[in-house]
Amino acid sequence: MAEASDNQRVVSARVSRPADRIGALPDDVLRRVLSQLSSREAVHTCLLAQRWRDLWRSVPIIDVSFEEFEDRAAEDNFEREVMFKKFVNRLLMLRNPVGLDEFRLEYILTVGTEDLNASSADANLWISHVLQWNARAVKVVNRDNPLELIPAVFNSSYLKRLDISDATLVPGFFNRLQMGCTALEYLFLHDCVIEDLDIFSSTLKVLILSLEIRFSFDDDDQASISAPSLISLSIKHGLSGARLPILNNMQSLKTASVLLSGDIRACDADGIRQFLRGLSHVTSLDFCYADTKLTMEKNFCWCPTFCNLINLTLDTWCVNADFYALIVFLQNSPSLKKLNLKLEQGSVSAISGELEDRSFTCEQLEIVEIICSETSELLPRVTRFLRDSGIRLDQIHTSHEN
């Protein structure tokens, strides 16, 4: 009977204490699991069991968000900011000094814009701290009032990817990236103010400028972007400033996606010519002109020859003004294999001019993909133009979007 009782206790213990299969995994695996959580959630796992108590201290990804601090105890944004700062400071202080794959910061400045430098001090301190742990990627997403990032913060031979939203990049920022971040290959800027005239990087391979990028200096000044190792350039949702930037040393560039919107105050023929010349080595180009109507002087060579261009994407602006811009691009793209046309109703932007010769020869052209709505009024007109220009019907493909 005693033996039976002992067996029952063993069985009972097994039922009441289920095996911790997750906790039995190696520490490195568990840290990777915790990397899928926000840092606040990862810290909370220390309450699960002794096994989990210190794992969060060595998680290779730090992900902190102001939005997580919507606690009932915080009656307003100021209290939330105090709680958030206290959490991040404690997190960085108590974390083990081990290597870091990525630092993600989502922040909101709630103290006004009277002194952006002082208001941004904590964020600059945190970035400096994680770079000392050799963070390979840093992503800073800011809301409302812009952060003012201190150039001296960016000093790391390990940083490979930098993603910044809603910040003021003061003079010296890009020079600091060039000198202090010698491994930087990916730079994503969203809704930022750029105060540097010269943007230079010998290491960048991918550059994305999106939302609204504002160049902030005198109207007579013109920014330049120089990146001899750049492979991919994307300018989305336009630029704002006095003049289009000049693109220099882009000989490695393979793909470019560019939207020129109506925020450039002096978008003229010479500016377009200089800008496109910097893209003339690409093999794939998506180019949208959404600025005011621009009339070119007769036979003005505003479009360079795209000797390597294989894939070209244009939209409605290029078929306005009697197909002027489309013809110019096709005349200057001798290696083109695929042409993509995105047709939308209501587009009024156009580059117009007179052509003595409206013919073009795209001997290597294989397909023209037209993307439009099923009720597009432009489709028959564009199709007729292509066929009259010698493009066969079997080369023209149409896909519809709602």
Summary of the structure (lengths in Angstrom):
residues: 402
radius of gyration: 27.9
end to end distance: 77.6
largest distance: 109.6
contacts: 1236
relative contact order: 0.05
helix: 31%
strand: 26%
